[in-house]
Amino acid sequence: MPTREDVLRISSVEEAFDLSTTKVRKREVALIRVAERERLIRLTEHAKEAAEDEGIARELIWRTIRCGRVRSKDSAEDDGRQIGLNFEAEADDRAIRVKVSWKARYFVPTVHTL
């Protein structure tokens, strides 16, 4: 199990994710969940605004990362998609997706309703 120190040692997106494959690696999920638990995930203004626009509570964002299903991984920035893992959860009769990427020592999510 990765530690807080393992998360803080990551210095590039390539260290956070195996970009050679779209297969989700256990280590990638574990790093993100440690980062969530240790509060090393930062909500960007874009994520905050998207969550507000769609009526997604911040706790639901964190719960989706903590307990949601990992549905897929984007390992290249093709078609304008950000590199990262896509977590999904059901809440309030809708599906929520939170993509978690990495930037400048912190994991960062994007949020939307499916």
Secondary structure, DSSP 8 states (H G I E B T S, - for coil): ---HHHHHH--SHHHHS-TT-SS--HHHHHHHHHHHHTT-B---HHHHHHHHHTT--HHHHHHHHHHSEEEEEE-S-GGG--SEEEEEEEETTEEEEEEEEEETTEEEEEEEE-
